[in-house]
Each structure stands twice: as structure tokens, then as C-alpha cells.
Amino acid sequence: MTQVVGVRWRNNDPVNYMIAGDHSLPVNSWVVLRMEKGQEIGWV
């Protein structure tokens, strides 16, 4: 089943929702996202 997780880049930024696929991502884990403008790091 596909999972959707909320990711933030900074404390005051809004939450962006991304598809996690089959990965298990616990809350407060760091993730690297491939975006249109390059790679970004954020947390779940």
C-alpha cells in the first residue's frame, strides 16, 4: 500500500505531503527528496 507522509524543511514552513511508497518512515525521521530544482532534506 502506498503511504503519504508530511514533510517539513524548516520549523515555520507548511507541511508538504509526499508519497513514501512502500518505505516505513517514522515520525521525526530525516529524508532526502528529489525535487524539480534538485535534492532537498527535510523531516517527517
PDB file of N, CA, C and O in Angstrom:
ATOM      1  N   MET A   1       0.838  -1.181   0.000  1.00  0.00           N
ATOM      2  CA  MET A   1       0.000   0.000   0.000  1.00  0.00           C
ATOM      3  C   MET A   1       0.882   1.243   0.000  1.00  0.00           C
ATOM      4  O   MET A   1       1.891   1.288   0.703  1.00  0.00           O
ATOM      5  N   THR A   2       0.517   2.227  -0.765  1.00  0.00           N
ATOM      6  CA  THR A   2       1.275   3.466  -0.845  1.00  0.00           C
ATOM      7  C   THR A   2       0.988   4.328   0.373  1.00  0.00           C
ATOM      8  O   THR A   2      -0.165   4.501   0.770  1.00  0.00           O
ATOM      9  N   GLN A   3       2.062   4.872   0.969  1.00  0.00           N
ATOM     10  CA  GLN A   3       1.914   5.742   2.129  1.00  0.00           C
ATOM     11  C   GLN A   3       2.187   7.185   1.724  1.00  0.00           C
ATOM     12  O   GLN A   3       3.046   7.455   0.884  1.00  0.00           O
ATOM     13  N   VAL A   4       1.457   8.089   2.320  1.00  0.00           N
ATOM     14  CA  VAL A   4       1.675   9.522   2.135  1.00  0.00           C
ATOM     15  C   VAL A   4       2.153  10.072   3.465  1.00  0.00           C
ATOM     16  O   VAL A   4       1.538   9.808   4.498  1.00  0.00           O
ATOM     17  N   VAL A   5       3.245  10.836   3.457  1.00  0.00           N
ATOM     18  CA  VAL A   5       3.790  11.412   4.684  1.00  0.00           C
ATOM     19  C   VAL A   5       3.894  12.925   4.531  1.00  0.00           C
ATOM     20  O   VAL A   5       4.033  13.443   3.423  1.00  0.00           O
ATOM     21  N   GLY A   6       3.825  13.623   5.658  1.00  0.00           N
ATOM     22  CA  GLY A   6       4.012  15.067   5.680  1.00  0.00           C
ATOM     23  C   GLY A   6       5.472  15.384   5.954  1.00  0.00           C
ATOM     24  O   GLY A   6       6.060  14.835   6.885  1.00  0.00           O
ATOM     25  N   VAL A   7       6.065  16.267   5.151  1.00  0.00           N
ATOM     26  CA  VAL A   7       7.485  16.608   5.278  1.00  0.00           C
ATOM     27  C   VAL A   7       7.619  18.116   5.431  1.00  0.00           C
ATOM     28  O   VAL A   7       6.934  18.884   4.756  1.00  0.00           O
ATOM     29  N   ARG A   8       8.526  18.535   6.340  1.00  0.00           N
ATOM     30  CA  ARG A   8       8.859  19.951   6.516  1.00  0.00           C
ATOM     31  C   ARG A   8      10.334  20.159   6.274  1.00  0.00           C
ATOM     32  O   ARG A   8      11.155  19.283   6.545  1.00  0.00           O
ATOM     33  N   TRP A   9      10.669  21.354   5.750  1.00  0.00           N
ATOM     34  CA  TRP A   9      12.064  21.717   5.544  1.00  0.00           C
ATOM     35  C   TRP A   9      12.575  22.611   6.669  1.00  0.00           C
ATOM     36  O   TRP A   9      13.746  22.525   7.039  1.00  0.00           O
ATOM     37  N   ARG A  10      11.723  23.458   7.211  1.00  0.00           N
ATOM     38  CA  ARG A  10      12.071  24.338   8.330  1.00  0.00           C
ATOM     39  C   ARG A  10      10.889  24.355   9.300  1.00  0.00           C
ATOM     40  O   ARG A  10       9.787  23.940   8.941  1.00  0.00           O
ATOM     41  N   ASN A  11      11.113  24.831  10.523  1.00  0.00           N
ATOM     42  CA  ASN A  11      10.058  24.823  11.544  1.00  0.00           C
ATOM     43  C   ASN A  11       8.817  25.599  11.136  1.00  0.00           C
ATOM     44  O   ASN A  11       7.702  25.156  11.412  1.00  0.00           O
ATOM     45  N   ASN A  12       8.980  26.738  10.489  1.00  0.00           N
ATOM     46  CA  ASN A  12       7.835  27.583  10.166  1.00  0.00           C
ATOM     47  C   ASN A  12       7.237  27.316   8.790  1.00  0.00           C
ATOM     48  O   ASN A  12       6.228  27.925   8.432  1.00  0.00           O
ATOM     49  N   ASP A  13       7.831  26.430   8.022  1.00  0.00           N
ATOM     50  CA  ASP A  13       7.298  26.098   6.702  1.00  0.00           C
ATOM     51  C   ASP A  13       6.047  25.238   6.828  1.00  0.00           C
ATOM     52  O   ASP A  13       5.889  24.504   7.804  1.00  0.00           O
ATOM     53  N   PRO A  14       5.157  25.330   5.840  1.00  0.00           N
ATOM     54  CA  PRO A  14       3.981  24.448   5.877  1.00  0.00           C
ATOM     55  C   PRO A  14       4.392  23.000   5.594  1.00  0.00           C
ATOM     56  O   PRO A  14       5.471  22.738   5.063  1.00  0.00           O
ATOM     57  N   VAL A  15       3.532  22.092   5.952  1.00  0.00           N
ATOM     58  CA  VAL A  15       3.781  20.671   5.707  1.00  0.00           C
ATOM     59  C   VAL A  15       3.472  20.372   4.244  1.00  0.00           C
ATOM     60  O   VAL A  15       2.416  20.753   3.739  1.00  0.00           O
ATOM     61  N   ASN A  16       4.390  19.691   3.564  1.00  0.00           N
ATOM     62  CA  ASN A  16       4.190  19.239   2.195  1.00  0.00           C
ATOM     63  C   ASN A  16       3.993  17.734   2.227  1.00  0.00           C
ATOM     64  O   ASN A  16       4.738  17.023   2.903  1.00  0.00           O
ATOM     65  N   TYR A  17       3.015  17.252   1.517  1.00  0.00           N
ATOM     66  CA  TYR A  17       2.698  15.832   1.531  1.00  0.00           C
ATOM     67  C   TYR A  17       3.337  15.151   0.335  1.00  0.00           C
ATOM     68  O   TYR A  17       3.198  15.603  -0.801  1.00  0.00           O
ATOM     69  N   MET A  18       4.048  14.044   0.609  1.00  0.00           N
ATOM     70  CA  MET A  18       4.788  13.300  -0.406  1.00  0.00           C
ATOM     71  C   MET A  18       4.409  11.829  -0.341  1.00  0.00           C
ATOM     72  O   MET A  18       3.970  11.340   0.700  1.00  0.00           O
ATOM     73  N   ILE A  19       4.577  11.134  -1.439  1.00  0.00           N
ATOM     74  CA  ILE A  19       4.327   9.696  -1.480  1.00  0.00           C
ATOM     75  C   ILE A  19       5.580   8.970  -1.020  1.00  0.00           C
ATOM     76  O   ILE A  19       6.657   9.174  -1.582  1.00  0.00           O
ATOM     77  N   ALA A  20       5.451   8.123  -0.004  1.00  0.00           N
ATOM     78  CA  ALA A  20       6.588   7.379   0.541  1.00  0.00           C
ATOM     79  C   ALA A  20       6.721   6.001  -0.084  1.00  0.00           C
ATOM     80  O   ALA A  20       7.707   5.306   0.162  1.00  0.00           O
ATOM     81  N   GLY A  21       5.761   5.599  -0.877  1.00  0.00           N
ATOM     82  CA  GLY A  21       5.804   4.272  -1.479  1.00  0.00           C
ATOM     83  C   GLY A  21       5.665   3.198  -0.421  1.00  0.00           C
ATOM     84  O   GLY A  21       4.800   3.289   0.450  1.00  0.00           O
ATOM     85  N   ASP A  22       6.514   2.177  -0.488  1.00  0.00           N
ATOM     86  CA  ASP A  22       6.462   1.074   0.467  1.00  0.00           C
ATOM     87  C   ASP A  22       7.408   1.263   1.639  1.00  0.00           C
ATOM     88  O   ASP A  22       7.558   0.355   2.457  1.00  0.00           O
ATOM     89  N   HIS A  23       8.054   2.425   1.742  1.00  0.00           N
ATOM     90  CA  HIS A  23       9.017   2.674   2.821  1.00  0.00           C
ATOM     91  C   HIS A  23       8.286   2.994   4.121  1.00  0.00           C
ATOM     92  O   HIS A  23       7.251   3.660   4.118  1.00  0.00           O
ATOM     93  N   SER A  24       8.837   2.514   5.225  1.00  0.00           N
ATOM     94  CA  SER A  24       8.304   2.817   6.545  1.00  0.00           C
ATOM     95  C   SER A  24       9.082   4.003   7.094  1.00  0.00           C
ATOM     96  O   SER A  24      10.276   3.882   7.371  1.00  0.00           O
ATOM     97  N   LEU A  25       8.426   5.144   7.256  1.00  0.00           N
ATOM     98  CA  LEU A  25       9.090   6.366   7.720  1.00  0.00           C
ATOM     99  C   LEU A  25       8.473   6.801   9.042  1.00  0.00           C
ATOM    100  O   LEU A  25       7.364   7.337   9.057  1.00  0.00           O
ATOM    101  N   PRO A  26       9.176   6.579  10.161  1.00  0.00           N
ATOM    102  CA  PRO A  26       8.637   7.005  11.454  1.00  0.00           C
ATOM    103  C   PRO A  26       8.668   8.531  11.593  1.00  0.00           C
ATOM    104  O   PRO A  26       9.410   9.215  10.887  1.00  0.00           O
ATOM    105  N   VAL A  27       7.863   9.043  12.502  1.00  0.00           N
ATOM    106  CA  VAL A  27       7.816  10.480  12.763  1.00  0.00           C
ATOM    107  C   VAL A  27       9.188  10.965  13.229  1.00  0.00           C
ATOM    108  O   VAL A  27       9.881  10.256  13.960  1.00  0.00           O
ATOM    109  N   ASN A  28       9.579  12.155  12.816  1.00  0.00           N
ATOM    110  CA  ASN A  28      10.855  12.816  13.123  1.00  0.00           C
ATOM    111  C   ASN A  28      12.061  12.170  12.446  1.00  0.00           C
ATOM    112  O   ASN A  28      13.191  12.414  12.866  1.00  0.00           O
ATOM    113  N   SER A  29      11.858  11.360  11.421  1.00  0.00           N
ATOM    114  CA  SER A  29      12.991  10.812  10.686  1.00  0.00           C
ATOM    115  C   SER A  29      13.352  11.775   9.552  1.00  0.00           C
ATOM    116  O   SER A  29      12.477  12.426   8.981  1.00  0.00           O
ATOM    117  N   TRP A  30      14.637  11.860   9.233  1.00  0.00           N
ATOM    118  CA  TRP A  30      15.127  12.731   8.175  1.00  0.00           C
ATOM    119  C   TRP A  30      15.008  12.020   6.838  1.00  0.00           C
ATOM    120  O   TRP A  30      15.240  10.815   6.751  1.00  0.00           O
ATOM    121  N   VAL A  31      14.650  12.757   5.800  1.00  0.00           N
ATOM    122  CA  VAL A  31      14.511  12.200   4.462  1.00  0.00           C
ATOM    123  C   VAL A  31      15.163  13.135   3.447  1.00  0.00           C
ATOM    124  O   VAL A  31      15.226  14.346   3.659  1.00  0.00           O
ATOM    125  N   VAL A  32      15.641  12.574   2.361  1.00  0.00           N
ATOM    126  CA  VAL A  32      16.161  13.342   1.233  1.00  0.00           C
ATOM    127  C   VAL A  32      15.172  13.162   0.092  1.00  0.00           C
ATOM    128  O   VAL A  32      14.842  12.039  -0.290  1.00  0.00           O
ATOM    129  N   LEU A  33      14.703  14.285  -0.450  1.00  0.00           N
ATOM    130  CA  LEU A  33      13.694  14.260  -1.505  1.00  0.00           C
ATOM    131  C   LEU A  33      14.287  14.765  -2.812  1.00  0.00           C
ATOM    132  O   LEU A  33      15.055  15.727  -2.826  1.00  0.00           O
ATOM    133  N   ARG A  34      13.932  14.122  -3.889  1.00  0.00           N
ATOM    134  CA  ARG A  34      14.349  14.566  -5.207  1.00  0.00           C
ATOM    135  C   ARG A  34      13.241  15.464  -5.753  1.00  0.00           C
ATOM    136  O   ARG A  34      12.142  14.994  -6.045  1.00  0.00           O
ATOM    137  N   MET A  35      13.533  16.751  -5.889  1.00  0.00           N
ATOM    138  CA  MET A  35      12.558  17.728  -6.337  1.00  0.00           C
ATOM    139  C   MET A  35      12.927  18.202  -7.737  1.00  0.00           C
ATOM    140  O   MET A  35      13.969  17.820  -8.269  1.00  0.00           O
ATOM    141  N   GLU A  36      12.074  19.036  -8.339  1.00  0.00           N
ATOM    142  CA  GLU A  36      12.346  19.564  -9.674  1.00  0.00           C
ATOM    143  C   GLU A  36      13.616  20.399  -9.711  1.00  0.00           C
ATOM    144  O   GLU A  36      14.352  20.365 -10.698  1.00  0.00           O
ATOM    145  N   LYS A  37      13.881  21.152  -8.642  1.00  0.00           N
ATOM    146  CA  LYS A  37      15.041  22.043  -8.622  1.00  0.00           C
ATOM    147  C   LYS A  37      16.287  21.410  -8.015  1.00  0.00           C
ATOM    148  O   LYS A  37      17.307  22.086  -7.878  1.00  0.00           O
ATOM    149  N   GLY A  38      16.234  20.123  -7.646  1.00  0.00           N
ATOM    150  CA  GLY A  38      17.373  19.438  -7.051  1.00  0.00           C
ATOM    151  C   GLY A  38      16.946  18.620  -5.852  1.00  0.00           C
ATOM    152  O   GLY A  38      15.768  18.289  -5.717  1.00  0.00           O
ATOM    153  N   GLN A  39      17.885  18.289  -4.979  1.00  0.00           N
ATOM    154  CA  GLN A  39      17.580  17.497  -3.804  1.00  0.00           C
ATOM    155  C   GLN A  39      17.374  18.401  -2.593  1.00  0.00           C
ATOM    156  O   GLN A  39      18.038  19.427  -2.445  1.00  0.00           O
ATOM    157  N   GLU A  40      16.449  18.005  -1.740  1.00  0.00           N
ATOM    158  CA  GLU A  40      16.143  18.739  -0.515  1.00  0.00           C
ATOM    159  C   GLU A  40      16.162  17.757   0.648  1.00  0.00           C
ATOM    160  O   GLU A  40      15.886  16.571   0.468  1.00  0.00           O
ATOM    161  N   ILE A  41      16.488  18.248   1.839  1.00  0.00           N
ATOM    162  CA  ILE A  41      16.438  17.428   3.053  1.00  0.00           C
ATOM    163  C   ILE A  41      15.367  18.003   3.968  1.00  0.00           C
ATOM    164  O   ILE A  41      15.245  19.220   4.108  1.00  0.00           O
ATOM    165  N   GLY A  42      14.599  17.130   4.584  1.00  0.00           N
ATOM    166  CA  GLY A  42      13.547  17.554   5.491  1.00  0.00           C
ATOM    167  C   GLY A  42      13.266  16.447   6.474  1.00  0.00           C
ATOM    168  O   GLY A  42      13.960  15.430   6.480  1.00  0.00           O
ATOM    169  N   TRP A  43      12.257  16.626   7.306  1.00  0.00           N
ATOM    170  CA  TRP A  43      11.893  15.586   8.258  1.00  0.00           C
ATOM    171  C   TRP A  43      10.401  15.308   8.212  1.00  0.00           C
ATOM    172  O   TRP A  43       9.586  16.164   7.868  1.00  0.00           O
ATOM    173  N   VAL A  44      10.083  14.081   8.571  1.00  0.00           N
ATOM    174  CA  VAL A  44       8.692  13.598   8.529  1.00  0.00           C
ATOM    175  C   VAL A  44       7.957  14.107   9.745  1.00  0.00           C
ATOM    176  O   VAL A  44       6.771  13.821   9.914  1.00  0.00           O
TER     177      VAL A  44
END
